[in-house]
Structure formats: C-alpha cells, structure tokens
C-alpha cells in the first residue's frame, strides 16, 4: 500500500481574552488538608495540594454512586421512569436523608434528584439495591469502576459515604470520578443545578410534600457553579467537588478535610477563580478539510473521512500557544474492506518540536471488499462510458 505523508503547518496566534476576575499573582494558600483543580476536557491538573493523601470522602462518595446509576441507564438496565420500592434497610439509613419509608415507591428520576440535591443516603441505598440487588454487590461494582478509572488510592465500603473503617479516597481520585461523571454524563447537571424542589412521599398514611434544598451553597454563592457534590462527617470534616463553567471552559475543584463548611466553599471558589483567570483551553478552530481517499479492491472506489475526538490543550501561559504546528499523517490509499470508524490517519499537533496531542482521522463509512460481480459491473459501466464518448 502506498503511503503519502501530507504535511501542513499552521502558525496559530492565540488572542486570549482573559476573564476580568483578579489574576492570582501569588500561589494559592489553602487551609484545607487536600485539594486539586483540573480542566476536565484535557484532564490537565492546574493546581494540587496533598492530592494523593488518603482521606475519608463523606458524601462525595455519591459521585461514584451516580456514575453507576448513569451506567445502568446508558446500558438500558434501568430507565428514569422505573419505580423503585424502598426496603427497610434503605429507609434505616442515618445521616443526610429524605426520610423515605419502607415500602414507599419513588421513580429513578426522583431518587437521582434526591441524591444529587439533598445528598440522600436512603436514596443511594434504594438505588444500589434496585440495580445490583444489594448494597454490598453495588459497592463491589463501585470499586471495579474506580479501578477502571485509575483511582488506585480509593476503596469504597458503602455507597453513601458514612464513616466506615477502610472507606477512603484522595482528592485526585475524586477529581477523576468527577470528570467521568460530568464528561460522560452531562445530564447530571440538570439535577445538580437545582436549588430547591419538592418531592412527594406516598405512604400508607397518605401523601405529603417534602422540600429538597441543595447542599452545595456554591449554586447560590458562585455565579458560574454547575455542581457537583458536597460531603461532611466527623472524620471527613468538610469536602466538596465543585464544578463550574465560564466562557466555554469547565473546571473541577476538589477540596477535602476543610475546617468548616464556609472554608470548603470559599477555597473551592478561590481555586475556580484561579483557574478561570490563568487558563484557556485551545481547540483547533478550523481543522484541514478532509477529502475522500481511494479504496483498492472495494465495492466503492473511495471512502469519505471524518475527524475523531476533537483535540484540546490547556494553555496556562498565553505566549506558549503562539507556534502550534499541525502535521497530517494520512494514507493516500486503503485496501478493502474498510470498517466505519476505522482509523486511517491522524492530525498531529506539536509545539517547539514536542507533540501535544492528536486527532484520529476515521473512515466515514464501511466499504466491503469487491467480488467478481462487482468487477464485472464496473467493467460494463466503463465500456458503456467509452462507447458513449466515441459516439457509437
């Protein structure tokens, strides 16, 4: 197969329009035991303090619980309209709760709302039992999912975050699962942005309204807040995984073991302000246009191309974005069969000779291998075309 390397260079002048908030000229001074700030699109770490210290997570545990709920929704295992019957065990959960009663029925949608807004321990256990039969089985899946995300310093013992020996994680691992939930399942923001809302309890004694109020006070105090989860216990102290969006850039700030609830919110806001003031996410505004490439031995003579996942890069210093080069590495011809989505090349981004990342170039459709009848029909078409051209 012949291979043709097409190289094109682009000198990109990035005119960065920084937010009007105060630029942090000195390093952040946080009092919380542990913290981290990341940009979820690239996964880049902007700031960290003791990010790998093992700590009790309290209710930010529920981020993983929500991931498993959304996994089950994505797999078709459950739907938001499913009705869940609350067990005696789920109803017995202490700590933050929405006072579900044994035998009470609520939809999956309502229980997601209870978990996301009011940090309902009873709602977590009800969903765990509904999806995997028991909290223990659900927690096993939580730990499997955590390992799959690279959360190597995390062990879950329960699904709601109550202080239990061995139930621990780190700020870095919390950032990893926060990124997974928000990037893979952005629908979660439709719940975490709720400030106050009522649910209806229907029990043997009749129906009653119960008010949910968001435990994440940043939703009122920080104008760019989008979520995500708070937590506090005697051992965990005060924690938060805070998400925010401004000028097209998202950030995740995790604060763990803060002295009080005001400190966790204040320091999370300081982290977010720092990130928005000093960072910018670069994405290619105009990737090169892709033309179809030839297919040898296929039922079609060419295949259209499309780009895969968009390349993005976090810029923390405006001057470093002034010389990005693009290099296209693309096969000039491919042999059939070709599968839709098959990688046929790549667009490579580099700066000062160092690769920053790449975007795969994919086949836009499948092309089957040609058989005898395909070649025969092609030959007939060519013959007819020649005859028309000669006027015979």
N, C-alpha and C positions, 0 to 999 in steps of 0.2 A: 504494500500500500504506500502510495506516495504521500509524503507529509510535507506540508507547506507551512512555514512559520511566518505569520503576518505580524509585523511589529509596528505599533504606532505609539507615539509618545504625546503626552498631554501635560503641559505645564499649567497647573491649576492655581490661580490666585484666589485664595480664600479671603473674602471680605467678611470678617467676623463681626457681627453686631452683638456685643456683649450686653447682657441684661443690665438694667440700671441699678440693681442692688449693689451694696458695698462689696468691693473686691477684698477678699481676705488676704491682707498683705503679710500677716504672720501666721504660723501654723496654728491650727485649731487646738484649743486647750479644753479638753473634755474631762469631766469628773467621773463619768460612768466607767465601770471597770473595763468594758469592752465595747468596740464599735467598728463599723465598716460602712463605707459608701461605695456603691458600684453603679455603673451605667449598664442596664440590662440588655440593650441591643448588642453590645460588643462583649459584655461580661467583664469589662475593664474595671479594676479597682482604682478608685480615686484617692481614697484615704482609708487607713486602718489603724486601730489601736488594740493590741492584745486580741486580735481577731480569731486566734486559734485557742484561746483559753476556754477550758471546759466549764460550762455553767448550766444551771437549771434554766429552762426556757419558759416555764409557766405557759400561758395560753398561746404564745406564738407557735407552740406545738401544732395548733389547729391549722396552720398553713399547710402542713403535710396532710392532715385530715381532709382539708378541702381539695388538695391535689387528687387524692384517691377518689373522692366523690366525683370530681370532674372527669377523672379517668373512666369511671364506671358509666358516666353519661356519654362520653365520647365512644365507648365500646358498645353502647346500646344495652348494657346490662340493666340500667335503670333509666327512667325519664323523670323530668321535673314534676310531672303530673301524678307520679306514683304516690300512693297513700301508705304511710308508714305507721304501724301500730307501736306505741311506746311500751317497752317492757317495764316490769317493776325495778329491774336493775338500773335501767336508763333513768327512770324517774327518781331514783335514790341518790343521784349524783349531787354532791355538795358543791361549794364554790359558786362561781358565776353560773346562772341558770335562768331559764324562762318558766320554770315551775310546771313542766309537763307532768301529767299524771299517768299512772299505769293504765293501759287500755285506751288512752287518748290517741286520736289519729290526726296526723298532720301530713301535708304533702312534702315531697322532697324540696320543692321550691321554698316553702316556708321554713323548713329546717335549715337550708343553706343560709337563709336570711337571719335566722336566729343565731347561727354560729358566727356569721360574718359581722353582724351588727352588735349583738349583745353578748357574744362570746359564750354561748350556751353549752355547758358541759353535758347537760342532759340531751341536748340535740345532737351532739357529737356521738355519744354512745348509741343513741337511737339509729343514727345513720350507719355507724360501724356494724351494728347487729343486722341491719337490713341488707347491707351489701355483702358482708362476708360471714354472717351467721353469729359471730361473737366478737366482742372487743379484742380478745386475745388473737383471733385469726386476722382481724383488721390490723392490729399493731404489727403482726409479723409482715404483712404487706407494706406497712409504713416503712419498716426497716429495710425491706428489699428495695423499695423505691428510693430510699435515701442513699443506699449504696450505689444504685444505678446513676444517681446524680453526682457521685463523687463526694458525698457527705461522710467522709471517713471518720470524723470525730463525733458522730451522733449515734445515740441509742435511744429509741423510744420504748417506754414501758407501758404507757397508756395513750389514749387518743385525744385527751383534752388538756394535759399539761399539769395536772395536780402533782405536787411534790411527792416524788417516789424515788427511793434509792436507785441509782443507776440511770435515771431518766435525765439525759444531758445532751447538750449540743454546744455549738460555738457560733459567734457572730458571722463568721464566714459561711458556715453551713446554712444558717438561717437565710443569708443573702442568696445562696444557691437555690434553696427551695422557693424563696420569694420570687426569684427570677423565673423559675419553672412555672409557677402558678400564673403569674401575670403575663408572661410572654406567650405561653401555650394556651392559656385560657383567659383572655382579656375580659370575658363575660363576667368575671368575678367583680370587676369594678362597678357593675350595675348594682351590686349588693353593698360593697364597701363604701360607696358614696352616699348611702342612705344615712341621714342624720337621725330622724325619728320616724317610726311607723308602728302601727298596731297590728297584732295578730289576734286571732280568735281561738280561745280554748273552748272545745266542745267536749263535755264530760257527762257522766250520769247525772250530775247536778244541774246541767244546762250549759248555756254558752256565756262566755264573758270575754271582754276585750282586755288585752294585755299590751302595754306600751313598750316598744323596744327603743333604746337610746344608744347611739354609737359610743362605744368605749374609747374610740380614737378621737380625742378632742382636737387633733390637728385638722380634722374635717371642718371645724369652725374657726380655728386659730390661724391656719396656714392657707393662703389663697390658692396654692397650686396642688394641694393634697388630693390624692386619689384613693388612698388606703393606707395600711393594709391590715395590720393586726397588732393588738396590744397584749400584754401579759403581766401579771404580778402575783407573787406568792411570797410567803415569808422567806423562803430560801432563794428564790429567783430575784427578789427585790422588784424593780420596775423595768420592764422591757418594752420595746416597740420595734416593729419592722414597718417603716414609713415609706410609702411610695408617693411620688409627685411627678407632675408633667408641666413643662414650661417651654414655650417656643419650639415645640416639636421634639424636645428631648425628655426622656424619662429617667428618673433616678430612684434608687432604693437605698435608704439609710437605716441601718440596724443599730440600735442602742440596747445594751444589756447590763443588768445589775446597776441601774441608776439609783440614787439615794431616795428619790421620791417621784411621784407622777409628773410633777412640774419639770423636774430636771430632764426626764426622758424625752418629753415633748420639746423642751427648749433646745436640748442638744441635738435631737433629730432635725429640728428646723435649722439649726446652725450648720449641720452637715449639708442639708439640701441647699441652703443659700450658698455655701462654699462651692458646691458642685455646679450650680447654675451660673455662678459668677466666673468660674475659671475654666469651664469645659464647653466643648462644642462637638457634636457628632457629625463627621463628614460622611456623606454618601455621594456617589457619582451622579451629578445632575443630568448628564447626557452620555450614557454608555454608547459605544460604537454600534451603528446599525448592523444587524446580522442578516446576511444573505444565505439562501439555501446552499447546501453543498451536495456534490454528486454522490450518488449511491451506485456502486458497482454490483451487478447481479441482482438487482431488486426489481419488484414489480413497478416501482416508480424510479425515475431516473435521478431524483433529488429529494432531499428531506429539509423541511424548514427548521430553523434553530430558534431557541429562546434561552434567556438567562435564567439561572437557578436563583438561589438565595442572594439577595442584594448584599453587596459589600458595604461595610460601615467601619469606621475607625474613630476612636475617641481622641480628639485633639485637646491637649491641656496647655499648649503654648502656640499662639497664633502663627508665629514665624515658622514653625516646623511643618506647616501644611502648604508651603509655597512651591514645592517642587515634586509633587506626586507624579510618577510615571505610570502609564498603562501599557502592558505588553500582552498582545493577543497570541495565544498558542492554540492553533486550530488545525485539525486535519482538513486537507483540501478534498479528500475523498474517503468514503467509508464503504465497507463491504457489507452487503445484506447478509442476514437480517439485522434490522435496527429496531430496538425497543424504544417506545416513547419514554422520555426522561433519561435515556442513556447519555452519559457524559461523553462528549465528543471533543472537548477542548476546555480552555479556561481563559479568563481575562485576569491578568496578574497585576496587582497594584504594589508599587515599591517606592521607597523614599531613601535617597542617599545610598542606593545600592542594596538596601535591605527590604526584603519582601514584607509587606504589611498584611496582605491577605489576598484572596482570590474569589472570583465568582465563576462557578462552573457554567459551561455552555452546553445545553442539553438538546437532544432531538425533540422536536415539537410534536412528532407523531411516529407511529411504528411503520416500518417498511418491511414487508415479507420478502423472502428470497424468491426470485423468479423461477418458474418451471418451464417446461417445454412449450406449453400452450401460450404462456406469456411472451416468450421469444418469438413464437410463430405469429401471434397477433401484431407484435411490434414490427416484424419484418413485412407483414402485409400492409400496415399503415405506411411504412417507409416507401414501399413500392407504389402504392396509390398516390402518395405525395409526389414522387418523382414523375409519374405519368401525368399528373395534373400540371406539373411545372413544364413539361415538354409539349403540352397541348395535344397529346394523343387521345 
